[in-house]
């Protein structure tokens, strides 16, 4: 059995909704919303939403497409470095939120068969 871990750290904006009183969490990098009764619950809900989204993309064979659509690529790639200098980044305008937090999610993939780099 082989394990592969991928770590994700994404910014999430939190703001209290005036009508419902709930705290709304928004992750612009993946265009995901979630909510909770307070900031702690909204943060936990955002973490869960990101993890479920990533797992669902992987299970449906859409992971690469979802990451490319969100303009993600390996940081060590020369292409990534060139694009980073000219690209517009998805960012959170902090003044639009009560707070901005990091959401850390680890996605672990399990290789159930024997694999080899040499064929």
SEKESE-47267 format. One line per field, with one value per residue: residue in one letter; x, y, z of N, C-alpha, C in turn. Coordinates in nm, 2 decimals, decimal comma. Atoms other than C-alpha are relative to their C-alpha. Layout:
<pts>
resn: [A | ...]
n_X: [X | ...]
n_Y: [Y | ...]
n_Z: [Z | ...]
ca_X: [X | ...]
ca_Y: [Y | ...]
ca_Z: [Z | ...]
c_X: [X | ...]
c_Y: [Y | ...]
c_Z: [Z | ...]
</pts>
This chain:
<pts>
resn: [X | X | X | X | X | X | X | X | X | X | X | X | X | X | X | X | X | X | X | X | X | X | X | X | X | X | X | X | X | X | X | X | X | X | X | X | X | X | X | X | X | X | X | X | X | X | X | X | X | X | X | X | X | X | X | X | X | X | X | X | X | X | X | X | X | X | X | X | X | X | X | X | X | X | X | X | X | X | X | X | X | X | X | X | X | X | X | X | X | X | X | X | X | X | X | X | X | X | X | X | X | X | X | X | X | X | X | X | X | X | X | X | X | X | X | X | X | X | X]
n_X: [0,09 | -0,08 | 0,07 | -0,05 | 0,06 | 0,00 | 0,04 | 0,06 | 0,02 | 0,08 | 0,05 | 0,14 | 0,05 | 0,12 | 0,08 | 0,13 | 0,11 | 0,09 | 0,14 | 0,02 | -0,08 | -0,10 | -0,13 | -0,02 | -0,14 | -0,02 | -0,14 | 0,01 | -0,08 | 0,08 | 0,14 | 0,08 | 0,06 | 0,05 | 0,05 | 0,01 | 0,06 | -0,11 | -0,11 | -0,06 | 0,08 | -0,02 | -0,13 | 0,00 | 0,09 | -0,08 | -0,10 | 0,08 | 0,04 | -0,12 | -0,04 | 0,10 | -0,01 | -0,12 | 0,03 | 0,10 | -0,07 | -0,09 | 0,09 | 0,07 | -0,10 | 0,00 | -0,09 | -0,09 | 0,08 | 0,04 | -0,12 | -0,03 | 0,10 | -0,03 | -0,13 | -0,11 | -0,10 | -0,11 | -0,08 | -0,13 | 0,00 | -0,04 | 0,12 | 0,07 | -0,07 | 0,03 | 0,14 | 0,02 | -0,05 | 0,09 | 0,14 | 0,08 | 0,02 | 0,12 | -0,04 | 0,11 | -0,02 | 0,02 | 0,10 | 0,14 | 0,02 | -0,03 | -0,13 | -0,05 | -0,07 | -0,06 | 0,06 | -0,10 | 0,06 | -0,09 | 0,07 | -0,08 | 0,04 | -0,05 | -0,02 | 0,03 | -0,08 | -0,14 | -0,03 | -0,14 | -0,03 | -0,06 | 0,09]
n_Y: [-0,12 | -0,13 | -0,12 | -0,13 | -0,11 | -0,13 | -0,10 | -0,13 | -0,11 | -0,10 | -0,11 | -0,01 | -0,12 | 0,02 | -0,12 | 0,02 | -0,04 | -0,09 | 0,06 | 0,13 | 0,01 | 0,10 | -0,05 | 0,06 | 0,03 | 0,01 | 0,03 | -0,04 | 0,09 | 0,11 | -0,05 | 0,08 | -0,07 | 0,09 | -0,09 | 0,05 | -0,10 | -0,09 | 0,01 | 0,13 | 0,09 | -0,03 | 0,04 | 0,15 | 0,04 | -0,03 | 0,10 | 0,11 | -0,03 | 0,02 | 0,14 | 0,07 | -0,04 | 0,06 | 0,14 | 0,03 | -0,03 | 0,12 | 0,12 | -0,01 | -0,01 | -0,14 | -0,08 | -0,08 | -0,10 | -0,10 | -0,08 | -0,09 | -0,10 | -0,10 | -0,05 | 0,06 | 0,08 | 0,02 | -0,12 | 0,01 | 0,00 | -0,13 | -0,06 | -0,06 | -0,12 | -0,10 | -0,04 | -0,06 | -0,14 | -0,08 | 0,04 | -0,06 | 0,10 | 0,00 | -0,04 | -0,04 | -0,14 | 0,02 | -0,10 | 0,06 | 0,11 | -0,03 | 0,06 | 0,09 | 0,11 | 0,11 | 0,13 | 0,10 | 0,13 | 0,10 | 0,10 | 0,12 | 0,10 | 0,13 | 0,09 | 0,13 | 0,10 | -0,02 | -0,08 | -0,01 | -0,10 | 0,07 | 0,10]
n_Z: [0,00 | 0,01 | -0,04 | 0,05 | -0,06 | 0,06 | -0,10 | 0,06 | -0,08 | 0,07 | -0,08 | -0,01 | -0,06 | -0,09 | -0,03 | -0,06 | 0,09 | -0,07 | -0,01 | -0,07 | -0,11 | 0,02 | 0,05 | 0,14 | 0,04 | 0,14 | 0,05 | 0,14 | 0,08 | 0,05 | 0,01 | -0,09 | -0,11 | -0,11 | -0,11 | -0,13 | -0,09 | -0,04 | 0,09 | -0,02 | 0,08 | 0,14 | 0,04 | 0,01 | 0,12 | 0,12 | 0,01 | 0,05 | 0,14 | 0,09 | 0,00 | 0,07 | 0,14 | 0,05 | 0,00 | 0,10 | 0,13 | 0,02 | 0,02 | 0,13 | 0,11 | 0,04 | -0,08 | 0,08 | 0,07 | -0,10 | -0,04 | 0,12 | 0,01 | -0,11 | 0,03 | -0,08 | 0,07 | -0,09 | -0,03 | 0,05 | 0,15 | 0,06 | 0,05 | -0,11 | -0,04 | 0,10 | -0,01 | -0,12 | 0,01 | 0,09 | -0,02 | -0,10 | -0,10 | -0,07 | -0,13 | -0,08 | -0,05 | -0,14 | -0,05 | 0,03 | -0,10 | -0,14 | -0,02 | 0,10 | -0,07 | 0,09 | -0,02 | 0,04 | 0,03 | 0,05 | 0,07 | 0,01 | 0,10 | -0,03 | 0,11 | -0,05 | 0,07 | 0,02 | 0,11 | 0,03 | 0,10 | 0,11 | 0,07]
ca_X: [0,00 | 0,13 | 0,01 | 0,03 | -0,05 | -0,15 | -0,17 | -0,39 | -0,39 | -0,66 | -0,78 | -1,14 | -1,33 | -1,58 | -1,86 | -2,18 | -2,50 | -2,72 | -3,05 | -2,99 | -2,72 | -2,51 | -2,14 | -2,08 | -1,75 | -1,63 | -1,33 | -1,28 | -1,01 | -1,26 | -1,58 | -1,72 | -1,96 | -2,04 | -2,18 | -2,20 | -2,36 | -2,02 | -1,68 | -1,55 | -1,83 | -1,80 | -1,43 | -1,49 | -1,77 | -1,54 | -1,27 | -1,52 | -1,65 | -1,30 | -1,22 | -1,54 | -1,51 | -1,15 | -1,25 | -1,55 | -1,34 | -1,09 | -1,36 | -1,52 | -1,20 | -1,23 | -0,95 | -0,71 | -0,98 | -1,10 | -0,74 | -0,67 | -1,00 | -0,90 | -0,56 | -0,35 | -0,03 | 0,28 | 0,48 | 0,81 | 0,70 | 0,88 | 0,54 | 0,39 | 0,65 | 0,61 | 0,23 | 0,25 | 0,43 | 0,15 | -0,16 | -0,44 | -0,48 | -0,80 | -0,78 | -1,00 | -1,05 | -1,02 | -1,24 | -1,54 | -1,51 | -1,51 | -1,20 | -0,99 | -0,86 | -0,65 | -0,82 | -0,57 | -0,69 | -0,49 | -0,61 | -0,46 | -0,47 | -0,42 | -0,26 | -0,40 | -0,19 | 0,17 | 0,31 | 0,64 | 0,80 | 0,98 | 0,78]
ca_Y: [0,00 | 0,35 | 0,68 | 1,02 | 1,33 | 1,66 | 1,97 | 2,27 | 2,60 | 2,84 | 3,18 | 3,21 | 3,53 | 3,53 | 3,78 | 3,79 | 3,79 | 4,08 | 3,89 | 3,54 | 3,62 | 3,33 | 3,37 | 3,31 | 3,16 | 3,21 | 3,05 | 3,24 | 3,00 | 2,72 | 2,94 | 2,76 | 2,90 | 2,75 | 2,89 | 2,85 | 3,01 | 3,17 | 3,21 | 2,89 | 2,69 | 2,87 | 2,80 | 2,43 | 2,42 | 2,58 | 2,33 | 2,05 | 2,20 | 2,22 | 1,87 | 1,73 | 1,92 | 1,80 | 1,44 | 1,45 | 1,60 | 1,31 | 1,04 | 1,17 | 1,20 | 1,58 | 1,68 | 1,80 | 1,99 | 2,16 | 2,26 | 2,40 | 2,58 | 2,75 | 2,83 | 2,60 | 2,44 | 2,30 | 2,58 | 2,45 | 2,46 | 2,73 | 2,79 | 2,86 | 3,11 | 3,29 | 3,30 | 3,41 | 3,73 | 3,83 | 3,65 | 3,81 | 3,63 | 3,54 | 3,73 | 3,83 | 4,20 | 4,20 | 4,51 | 4,30 | 4,05 | 4,06 | 3,83 | 3,63 | 3,28 | 3,00 | 2,67 | 2,38 | 2,06 | 1,74 | 1,50 | 1,15 | 0,91 | 0,54 | 0,32 | -0,02 | -0,20 | -0,25 | 0,02 | 0,07 | 0,36 | 0,11 | -0,09]
ca_Z: [0,00 | -0,09 | 0,06 | -0,11 | 0,09 | -0,06 | 0,16 | 0,07 | 0,24 | 0,12 | 0,24 | 0,35 | 0,42 | 0,71 | 0,76 | 0,96 | 0,75 | 0,86 | 0,80 | 0,93 | 1,18 | 1,05 | 0,98 | 0,60 | 0,49 | 0,13 | -0,04 | -0,36 | -0,49 | -0,53 | -0,53 | -0,22 | 0,04 | 0,38 | 0,71 | 1,08 | 1,38 | 1,48 | 1,33 | 1,47 | 1,32 | 0,99 | 0,98 | 1,05 | 0,78 | 0,53 | 0,60 | 0,56 | 0,24 | 0,08 | 0,18 | 0,05 | -0,28 | -0,33 | -0,25 | -0,48 | -0,77 | -0,72 | -0,71 | -1,03 | -1,22 | -1,23 | -0,99 | -1,25 | -1,44 | -1,11 | -1,02 | -1,37 | -1,37 | -1,04 | -1,20 | -0,98 | -1,10 | -0,94 | -0,77 | -0,89 | -1,26 | -1,47 | -1,63 | -1,29 | -1,21 | -1,54 | -1,51 | -1,15 | -1,25 | -1,50 | -1,37 | -1,18 | -0,85 | -0,68 | -0,36 | -0,07 | -0,01 | 0,36 | 0,40 | 0,27 | 0,56 | 0,94 | 0,93 | 0,69 | 0,80 | 0,65 | 0,59 | 0,59 | 0,43 | 0,38 | 0,11 | 0,14 | -0,15 | -0,10 | -0,36 | -0,31 | -0,57 | -0,63 | -0,85 | -1,01 | -1,19 | -1,41 | -1,67]
c_X: [0,09 | -0,10 | 0,06 | -0,09 | 0,01 | -0,05 | -0,05 | -0,02 | -0,07 | -0,05 | -0,15 | -0,04 | -0,13 | -0,07 | -0,14 | -0,11 | -0,10 | -0,14 | -0,01 | 0,08 | 0,11 | 0,13 | 0,02 | 0,15 | 0,00 | 0,14 | 0,00 | 0,08 | -0,08 | -0,15 | -0,10 | -0,05 | -0,03 | -0,04 | 0,00 | -0,06 | 0,10 | 0,12 | 0,07 | -0,07 | 0,01 | 0,13 | 0,00 | -0,09 | 0,08 | 0,11 | -0,06 | -0,04 | 0,11 | 0,04 | -0,09 | 0,00 | 0,12 | -0,02 | -0,10 | 0,06 | 0,09 | -0,08 | -0,06 | 0,09 | 0,01 | 0,10 | 0,09 | -0,07 | -0,04 | 0,12 | 0,04 | -0,10 | 0,02 | 0,14 | 0,11 | 0,09 | 0,12 | 0,09 | 0,14 | 0,01 | 0,05 | -0,12 | -0,08 | 0,06 | -0,02 | -0,14 | -0,02 | 0,04 | -0,11 | -0,15 | -0,07 | -0,04 | -0,14 | 0,04 | -0,13 | 0,03 | -0,05 | -0,11 | -0,15 | -0,04 | 0,03 | 0,14 | 0,04 | 0,09 | 0,05 | -0,08 | 0,11 | -0,07 | 0,11 | -0,09 | 0,10 | -0,05 | 0,07 | 0,02 | -0,01 | 0,08 | 0,14 | 0,03 | 0,15 | 0,02 | 0,07 | -0,09 | 0,08]
c_Y: [0,12 | 0,11 | 0,12 | 0,10 | 0,13 | 0,10 | 0,12 | 0,10 | 0,11 | 0,11 | 0,00 | 0,12 | -0,04 | 0,13 | -0,05 | 0,05 | 0,08 | -0,06 | -0,12 | 0,00 | -0,10 | 0,06 | -0,08 | -0,01 | -0,01 | -0,02 | 0,03 | -0,09 | -0,11 | 0,04 | -0,08 | 0,09 | -0,11 | 0,10 | -0,07 | 0,10 | 0,10 | -0,02 | -0,13 | -0,11 | 0,02 | -0,04 | -0,15 | -0,04 | 0,03 | -0,10 | -0,13 | 0,01 | -0,02 | -0,14 | -0,09 | 0,03 | -0,07 | -0,15 | -0,04 | 0,02 | -0,12 | -0,12 | 0,00 | 0,02 | 0,15 | 0,09 | 0,09 | 0,11 | 0,11 | 0,09 | 0,10 | 0,11 | 0,11 | 0,06 | -0,05 | -0,08 | -0,02 | 0,13 | 0,00 | 0,01 | 0,14 | 0,07 | 0,07 | 0,13 | 0,11 | 0,06 | 0,08 | 0,15 | 0,09 | -0,03 | 0,09 | -0,11 | 0,02 | 0,04 | 0,04 | 0,14 | 0,00 | 0,10 | -0,05 | -0,10 | 0,04 | -0,06 | -0,09 | -0,11 | -0,09 | -0,12 | -0,10 | -0,13 | -0,10 | -0,11 | -0,12 | -0,10 | -0,13 | -0,08 | -0,14 | -0,11 | 0,03 | 0,08 | 0,01 | 0,11 | -0,06 | -0,10 | -0,09]
c_Z: [0,00 | 0,04 | -0,07 | 0,07 | -0,08 | 0,10 | -0,07 | 0,11 | -0,08 | 0,09 | -0,01 | 0,07 | 0,09 | 0,03 | 0,05 | -0,09 | 0,09 | 0,02 | 0,08 | 0,13 | -0,01 | -0,05 | -0,14 | -0,02 | -0,15 | -0,04 | -0,15 | -0,10 | -0,06 | -0,01 | 0,09 | 0,11 | 0,11 | 0,11 | 0,13 | 0,09 | 0,06 | -0,09 | 0,01 | -0,08 | -0,15 | -0,06 | -0,02 | -0,12 | -0,13 | -0,02 | -0,05 | -0,15 | -0,10 | -0,01 | -0,08 | -0,15 | -0,06 | -0,02 | -0,12 | -0,14 | -0,03 | -0,04 | -0,14 | -0,11 | -0,05 | 0,08 | -0,08 | -0,07 | 0,11 | 0,04 | -0,11 | -0,01 | 0,10 | -0,01 | 0,10 | -0,09 | 0,10 | 0,02 | -0,06 | -0,16 | -0,05 | -0,06 | 0,11 | 0,04 | -0,10 | 0,01 | 0,13 | -0,01 | -0,08 | 0,03 | 0,10 | 0,10 | 0,06 | 0,14 | 0,08 | 0,04 | 0,14 | 0,06 | -0,02 | 0,10 | 0,14 | 0,03 | -0,12 | 0,07 | -0,11 | 0,03 | -0,05 | -0,01 | -0,05 | -0,07 | -0,01 | -0,10 | 0,03 | -0,13 | 0,05 | -0,07 | 0,00 | -0,12 | -0,01 | -0,10 | -0,13 | -0,06 | -0,08]
</pts>
